Amino acid sequence: MALKRMDNVGIVVEDLSVTIDFFCELGLALEGRATIEGEWAGRVTGLGNQHVEIAMMRTPDGHSRIELSRFLTPPVVADHRNAPVNALGYLRVMFTVDDIDETLERLRARGAELVGEVVDYQDVYRLCYIRGPGGLLIGLAQELT
């Protein structure tokens, strides 16, 4: 059987509302919010009894989603947000934007901080990393051609 698609990327956050607002400002749409709990959910995650608030965010093209989760129980047990970019595991989510400077300006008003610099890559992309709400690492790319 062949892979059909990537459904979503999950990100655990501290403040669901602030993170939703940030991703809406970036251009994603809130598809829905829900509370997930119960025996079935614990069987899927292996966490047992859990209570999680989630929000599903959709990209403008409708093909990609980010699932934001805030765990009420069990509590968060690890924090990878300050890991350097050469650490093992998932690093960041990258978004293509129309205008990287304008996007940075809008996101800075929501607390985003530039990591390093905005750089040109072989006259094809302008790229940068930012830290968003709760220190989330997010990549931005602007196509130059």
N, C-alpha and C positions, 0 to 999 in steps of 0.2 A: 504494500500500500504506500502511495506517495504522500509526502507532506502536502497539505492543502494551503496553509498560510500560517503566519505568526499572528496569534490572537491579541495578546497584549503583553506589556512589561509591567511588573508589579514593583511599586516603591512604597516602603513603609515610612510614614511621616509622623511628626509630632503634632502639628496643627493642621488638621484637614481643611478647614475653611480658608486659611491663609494660603495654603498650597493650591487649592482650587482657584482662588482669585489670581494667583501668579500665573498658572497655566492658561487661564482664560485670557489674561493680558497678553500672553505669548501668542495666542491664536487658537488654542484648543477649545472645544466646546464640552460643557458638562453634559454627559449623556444620562447620568442618574446617580443617586446616592442611595445607600441601603445599609442596614445593619445585618451582619452575618453572625449567626451563633447557632449552637445546637450540636448534637452528637455527630451528625453527618459531616459538618465542617471540620471538626476535630479529627475525623477519620481521614479526610483528604490531606490535611496539613501535618498530621502526626502530633499536634499540640494538645489533643484532648479537649477539655472544656475551654472554648474560646469565645470571645465577644469582640467583634471588629467592626468599626465603621469604615465603609468603603465609598469611593467615588470613582466612576469610570469617565475618563476624559478621552475625547475623540479628536483626531487630527482633522484639519479642514478637508482633506481629500477623502475622508471617510474610511480609509484603509487601515489605519493604525490606532491603537488605544493604549492608554496608560491607566492602570488600576492603582489608585492611591489608597493605602490602608492605614488606619490608626488603630492599634491594638489597645483595647481596654483591659482584657485578660486573655492570655497571660501577659505579663509585662514584657517590654522589649528587653532582650538579654545581651545584645551586642550592638556596636555602633561602628560602621565602616566608613562614615562620611569623611573622616580626616585621613584616610589612607592615601598615600601618594599614588600618582597615576601609573606607576609600575607595579602596584600590588596585584596579587592574584584575585580573580573573581570579577564580578560586574563592575564597570567603572562609571559609565555615564550614559545618558540618552542624548543623541544628536538630532537637531532640527535644522532644516533648511529654511531660511527666511529671505524675504525680498530685499531688505535693507538692514544690514547688521548694525549700523550706527544708530538708526532710528529705533530698532528693537532694543538695543542696549540702553538707550535713553529712557524708554518706557519701563523697562524692567528694573532699572536702577531706582526708579520712583517706588518700586515695590520691594526694595531691599537687596536687589542682586548686586554682587560684587564681581568685577572682572578678575579672573585668575590669569596671571601673565599678561600677554598683549594680544591685540587683534593682529593677525599676520596674514600675508598673502601666500598662498601655496601654488607655485608654478603658474601664476596668472590664470588659474582655473577657479579657485575658491578664496574667499576671505574667511578665516576661521578664528574662533576663540572659545574658551571655556569660561563659564560663570558659576558662581555659587549662588543658588537660589534659596528659597525658604528652608530653614533648618539645615543649611549647608549642603543641599543637594547639588551635585556636580552635573551641569548641563552644557552641552556643546551647541554652538551656533555656527552655521555655515551659510555663506552667501555665494551663489554661483556668479562668476564674473563673465562667463561667455554666453 
